[in-house]
Amino acid sequence: MGGTRTALVLGATGGIGGAVARRLQAEGWTVRALHRDPAAVRREGDGLAWMRGDARDEAAVTQAARGVGLIVHAVNPPGYRDWDRLVLPMLGASLAAARAAEARILLPGNVYNFGPDAGPNPDEDAPQNPLTRKGAIRVVMERRLEEAAQAGVRSLIVRAGDFFGPGATGNTWFSLFARRGRPVRRLWYPGPRGIGHQWAYLPDLAETMVRVAEREAELPAFARFHCGGHWDADGTRIAAAIARAVGRPDLPVRRVPWGLARLAEPMVPFLREAREMLYLWREPLHLDNRRLVALLGAEPHTPLDAAVAATLADLGCLPAGAPAASSLAGVS
């Protein structure tokens, strides 16, 4: 692997890209970050080597990736828009850069790839027959990585459930529960009660990704791993953790009225795109992480109450006097 302790992160201003960048730094990596306008996003003391360029520009990505050992492909079109036009060209640029640098690509995966035929506990080899446009694009992305591996371009996919945590963007399911800077007065839950749902806490997921990437000598050219994350078996655990964090045991939980939500879709594109993924709230899907545990020994896991409290604190949603997330570290 060229430049074994230097990584290029595409999407460092996003939730998972930023979390992975910070984790790489904590483990002693030199981290570069590509952005179209670095001056607008650079933060003093962030420790990132910012470089100007567009993730769709093969030449710019290849230049930024010179000498790196890892390319973190954590970039997506903003607001879930234009996946059909933008996602595959961006992956093509990363593949070209990885080929030139002899680097491994790290792709944060999700569960969009799976339809009901994958079963409730799909492992890494489960069939990928998605029901949605974005799922179909994700399948093509992984297929291209697998094909590229046969030609010598190494890749690593680490798949997880829905993201939440410090630094998460507003285009996540957790944003239905809490909006930045606003007190949590009620919860809008996307699906019916009694159906399990999987969540991924960003710091845990980033730690997992970096720990797997650092086992380079043990990885095949095309490697896939599943994270177990946080499993809410009946749709009540995440709501109860939020209620505890904000000190509201009586916090009302209501189901999202998706029929009425259609009226807001022209103004809130996320709602239109999210509605396509509603089947994942109607069918339980909990990823099988045995392959990951066999490699690492255990999956990094922050207790749910601490993870939720840290997320709400980052959003500025906790009332004065709420316990610090660190004090909840032993609560699950």
C-alpha positions, 0 to 999 in steps of 0.5 A: 500500500502506497503512503500507508499512513496517509489518507484522502477523505472525500466528503470530510464535511459530511457526517461519516466522512468527518467522523472517519477523518477525525478517527484517522487523525486520532490513530496517527494518520495524515489526512487530506480532504478534498473540497470545491471551496476549502476556504469556506469549510476549513476550520482552524486547528482541524488538522486536515490538509485541505485541497481544492477539487471536485469529487467528480473530477478524475484529474483533481482526485488523482492529484489529491491522492498521490502517495496515499494508502487509503481513499475514503469515498464518503461523498454523496450528492447533497440532500439525496438529490441527483444520485442517478447523475452524480454518484457513479461519476464520483466513484469513477474518479475515486477508482481512477485515483486509487489505481494511480496511487495503488491505494485502497478505497474505503466505502461506507455502505448502507442497507439500501442494497437489500430487498425483502429477499435478503432476510431479516439478518443479511450477511455480506453475501446475501442477495442484493435485490433492492426495491429503490432507485438509490438501492440499485445505484448502490448495488452498481457501485459495489459491483464496480468495486468488485470488478475493479478489485479483479484488476488490482484496485483494492476496496473495503466496504463497511456497511451499517444502519442509519447514521446518528451522532455528533457531526451528522447532517440534517439529511438523516432519519434522526433529524425527524426526532431533533432539529439543530438548536430546538428543544425536543417537544415530541418525536415523529417516528417514521414507521409502525411500532413493533418493527425492529430498526438498526442504527449506527453511531458515527464515532463507533462506525468510524472507529470500526472502519479505521480498525478494519482498514488498518488490518490491510495485510489480512484483507482480500482485494475486495472486502465487505464487513457488516456492523451490528450497531444499535438494534431497536427491536420494537421501535421504542428504545431510541425514543426512550433514550431521547426522552431520558436525555431531555428529561421528558419521560412523558415525551409524546411519540407520534407516527409521521403522517406520510400522506400529509408529508407529501405536501411538504416535499416540494419544499423539503426534498429529503422527505420525497427521497426518504419516503422511497426508503420507508420499506426499511421501517416496515420490515426488520433488517439487522445486519449480521456482524459475525465476520467483523467480530471474527476479525476485530474480536468485538465491534466498537459500541457506545451505550445507547443513552450516551450515544443519543445524549452526545448527538443531542448535545451536538445539535444543541437540543439538550436542556440546561442541567441535562447530564453529560454524555460521559456520565451515561457511558454505562447506561444501555 
